[in-house]
Every structure is written in C-alpha cells, then in structure tokens.
Amino acid sequence: MQYKSQEYNPYSFVVKEKDENFHLEQDIQGYKDFAAESREANEYFNGGKKYRSFCIIPDIVAIDILTKYNIDVHSQTFMDNPTQIKRVKEIIKKEYPLLLTSNINK
C-alpha cells in the first residue's frame, strides 16, 4: 500500500507500507531548482542585505535530520538553540549542498 502524506500537497512525500515496514520517498527536484534560482538571485541582488535565507528543507530531509541527528527543525524551540542551528547548517552544507539558497560560507 502507498499513499501521499498530504493528498492536497503536490510536494508531499509518499509513504510505502509493506507489512510492518514502511519507506518514505519525495521528489525534491523542485526544491533543488528553487534553491539554485535563489543562489543565483542572491549573487545578483546581494547588495546590503542584512538577512538572507540559508536553505530550503523538504520534509524528507527534515525527517532524515531528525532520524540521523535527533534534531527537529520543525520544533517550536529549534530557532532558540544556536548550537542546533549551527549543526543543521553544517549538515546541509555537507550532505545537501544543492538545498542551499544563498552562498553563505559561515
């Protein structure tokens, strides 16, 4: 059996169940395309911006980060924890560089 996590959301992930096991899949090409466009725009319009987007995190990547590193990027307290924010930035740069929305090196 398989179904979308959110039927109304074309970008949601697919849950595939077999007996007691399940597998999650999500096409994140749209997210990668958005990130590439954002990086390009960031280079062009970079003048004087104080705040910039760092990355875009699809649900499937958020689940992977939660599973591997026990960091919940959807938690209400996530942005209050500078250590976790720094760690997620390191993870995205290393494991998901195509999801970066700017050319931030810090």
N, C-alpha and C positions, 0 to 999 in steps of 0.2 A: 504494500500500500504506500502511496505517496501523496503529499498534499503541500500546498504553499503555507508558510507560517502566517501570512496575511493575504487572504484571497483578493482584497481590493488594492493591494500594493504590488505593482509590476516588478519592483526591485526586491521583494522579499525572498527569503531563501526557501528551498524545497526540503521537506522532511521526508526521508525514505525509511520506512519501517519494514523490518523483516524479523519475524518472531519477537524476541525481546530486545533486539538491537536496532539502532537507528543510525542514519547517516545524514548529514546536512550538506547541501550544495547551494551555491549562489553565484550567479553570473555577475562579476564585478567589473566588467569591461566599461560600463557606463560611468562608474566611479573613477576608474583609471583615466578615462577620457576627460572627465571634469577636472581631475587633478592636473592633468597635462595642460589644459586650457588655462587653469588658474595660475600655474607656474609661469606660463608664457605671458599672461596679463600682468603678473606680479613684476616680471622683468621690465615690461614696457611702462607700467604706471607706478613704479617703485618710489617715486619722489616723496619723501617726507611722511610716509605712513608710520604712525606710532604702533598700531596693532595690525597684525597680519594673521590670516588663517595659517595653521601649520599643516593640517592634513584632513582628509575625509576618511571616516572609518565605517565601512559597511558592517552590517550586523554579523556576518560570518567571521569577520576579522575581530570584532569585539568579543565574540564567543571564543575564538581561538586564544586571544589575550587573556581572557578570564580563565580558560582551561589550563593554559600553559603557565601563566604567571600569577594567577589569583588576583588580578586587577580588574575591577569592574568599572569600565569607562562610562557606564550609564548610571552609576551610583550618584545620588544627590550630593555626596560629600567628595566625589572624585576631584573636583576643581579646587577644593580646600586643602589638598595634600600635594605640596610641591615635589615631594620625593616620588610619588606615583606619576605625576605629570612628566617629570624628567625621565623616568623609566619608560613610560609609553613612548616618549619622543625617541629614545634610543631604540626601542623595539621597532617602531615604524621606519626609522632610517635604515636599520639593518635588515629587517625581514620584509618590509612592504614599501620600499622607496618610491614605487610608482603611485602611491597614495598621497605623497607629499603635495600640498597645494602651493607651497612657496619654496624659495631656495634658501631657507633659513639654515644656517650652519650651527647655531647654538643649541 
